């Protein structure tokens, strides 16, 4: 679809310019690598917000999924692929990353949580084990439908939800014992994914 390809070109161009600037700052020892990673992630968060304004939710979700592919590419997350259809349907993930031991990490990139929490709540250890799903990471940019029970349901099925760092839900519930470890700031997504997939930073 030409409009998604156009959006991808804009994202990549913006990424390239920002990365070149950050590389200069890194060489001058004015930035740390963590500063650079967080700046790039913040750029994408803002781009995602602008991307979804005034478009249909379904198209916004697909655009976000494409942007996330650009992020994974940029940060050197290797071997991710589109999830097989039955994995998409059952586990509500868009991409999977195979691990050296034969297990997989599922990644979901959407505008809102929508109904995926019900799907996640119905998963059990046997189903996850049967498909070799070690965990699922859900990147969400719009949190109007988030609740503590929804986050807890996903977390209890090996899921983690990532939302914008400045979001009110994260401020209000980030340290809530019921969801502690199940909800994370979006700037932690890449570092968490590298750790989970045992890929170098």
C-alpha positions in Angstrom: 0.0 0.0 0.0 1.6 3.2 -1.2 0.6 5.3 1.8 2.3 2.9 4.3 5.4 2.8 2.1 5.5 6.7 2.1 5.2 6.8 5.8 8.0 4.3 6.1 10.3 6.5 3.9 9.6 9.5 6.1 10.3 7.6 9.3 13.5 6.2 8.0 14.7 9.6 6.7 13.9 11.2 10.1 15.7 8.3 11.9 18.8 8.7 9.7 19.1 12.4 10.3 18.6 12.1 14.1 21.0 9.1 14.3 23.7 11.1 12.5 23.3 13.9 15.0 23.4 11.6 17.9 26.5 9.8 16.5 28.2 13.2 16.5 27.3 13.8 20.1 28.4 10.3 21.1 31.8 10.9 19.4 32.1 14.2 21.3 31.3 12.4 24.6 28.3 14.6 25.0 25.8 11.7 25.1 25.9 8.2 26.4 24.6 5.2 24.4 21.6 5.0 26.7 20.9 8.7 26.1 21.0 8.1 22.4 18.7 5.0 22.6 16.2 6.9 24.7 16.2 9.9 22.4 15.6 7.7 19.3 12.7 5.9 21.1 11.2 9.2 22.2 11.3 10.4 18.6 9.4 7.3 17.5 6.8 7.7 20.3 6.1 11.2 19.1 6.0 10.2 15.4 3.5 7.4 16.3 1.3 9.9 18.0 1.2 12.1 15.0 0.9 9.2 12.6 -2.4 7.9 14.2 -4.2 11.3 14.3 -7.1 11.5 11.8 -6.7 8.0 10.4 -8.8 4.9 10.8 -7.8 2.7 13.9 -7.1 -0.3 11.7 -4.7 1.6 9.5 -3.2 3.3 12.5 -2.4 -0.1 13.9 -0.8 -1.3 10.6 1.3 1.9 10.4 2.5 1.4 13.9 3.4 -2.2 13.2 5.5 -1.0 10.2 7.2 1.7 12.4 8.1 -0.9 15.0 9.7 -3.0 12.3 11.9 0.0 11.5 12.8 0.3 15.2 13.7 -3.4 15.5 15.9 -3.1 12.3 17.6 0.1 13.6 18.5 -1.3 17.0 19.8 -4.5 15.5 17.1 -6.9 16.8 17.8 -9.9 14.5 15.7 -12.6 12.9 12.2 -11.1 13.7 9.5 -12.2 11.3 5.8 -11.7 10.9 4.0 -14.1 13.2 2.3 -17.1 11.5 -1.5 -16.6 11.2 -2.4 -19.1 14.0 0.1 -17.4 16.3 -1.4 -14.0 15.5 -4.9 -15.3 16.2 -4.2 -17.2 19.4 -1.5 -15.0 21.0 -2.4 -11.6 19.6 1.2 -10.9 18.5 2.3 -9.5 15.1 6.0 -10.5 15.1 8.0 -13.3 16.6 11.7 -13.5 17.4 13.2 -17.0 17.6 15.6 -17.7 20.5 18.7 -19.9 20.4 17.1 -22.5 22.6 14.1 -23.0 20.3 11.7 -20.8 22.2 10.1 -17.6 20.8 9.3 -14.0 21.9 6.1 -12.5 20.6 5.8 -8.8 19.9 2.6 -6.9 19.4 2.5 -3.3 18.2 -0.8 -1.6 18.2 -2.5 1.7 18.9 -4.7 0.4 21.7 -5.1 -2.7 23.8 -8.6 -3.3 22.5 -9.7 -6.9 23.1 -6.3 -8.6 23.2 -6.4 -8.7 27.0 -9.3 -11.1 26.9 -7.3 -13.4 24.5 -4.3 -13.2 26.8 -6.3 -13.9 29.9 -7.5 -17.2 28.4 -4.0 -18.5 27.7 -2.5 -21.1 30.0 1.0 -22.4 30.6 0.3 -25.5 28.4 -0.8 -23.5 25.4 2.2 -21.2 25.7 4.6 -24.1 26.1 3.1 -26.0 23.2 3.9 -23.1 20.8 7.2 -22.4 22.6 6.2 -18.8 23.5 8.4 -17.7 26.3 6.8 -14.2 26.6 4.9 -11.6 24.7 5.7 -7.9 24.6 2.8 -5.5 23.7 3.7 -2.0 22.6 0.6 0.3 23.0 0.6 4.0 22.2 -2.9 5.0 23.2 -3.9 4.0 26.8 -7.5 5.2 27.2 -8.8 1.6 27.5 -6.1 0.4 29.9 -7.1 -0.9 33.4 -5.2 -2.7 36.1 -7.2 -6.0 35.6 -6.4 -6.0 31.9 -2.6 -5.5 32.5 -2.7 -8.1 35.2 -4.4 -10.6 32.9 -1.7 -10.1 30.3 1.1 -10.3 32.8 -0.2 -13.5 34.3 0.1 -15.0 30.8 3.8 -14.1 30.4 3.0 -10.7 28.8 4.4 -7.2 29.4 2.7 -4.0 28.2 4.9 -1.0 27.1 3.3 2.4 27.1 4.7 6.0 26.6 6.9 7.1 29.4 4.9 10.2 30.2 1.5 8.5 30.2 -0.7 9.1 33.2 -1.5 5.4 33.5 2.2 4.6 34.0 2.6 7.4 36.5 -0.4 6.2 38.5 0.1 2.5 38.4 3.7 1.8 37.5 4.5 0.8 41.0 1.2 -0.9 41.8 2.0 -4.3 43.3 -0.8 -5.9 41.2 0.9 -5.0 37.9 4.5 -4.5 39.0 6.7 -6.0 36.2 3.8 -6.3 33.8 3.8 -2.7 32.6 6.9 -0.8 31.5 7.9 2.5 30.0 8.3 2.4 26.2 12.0 3.5 26.4 12.7 0.2 28.2 11.3 -1.8 25.3 14.6 -2.3 23.3 16.8 -3.0 26.3 14.2 -5.5 27.6 14.0 -7.1 24.2 17.8 -7.4 23.9 17.9 -9.0 27.3 15.1 -11.4 26.6 16.5 -12.4 23.2 20.1 -12.5 24.5 21.3 -10.1 21.8 24.1 -7.7 22.4 23.4 -4.0 22.9 
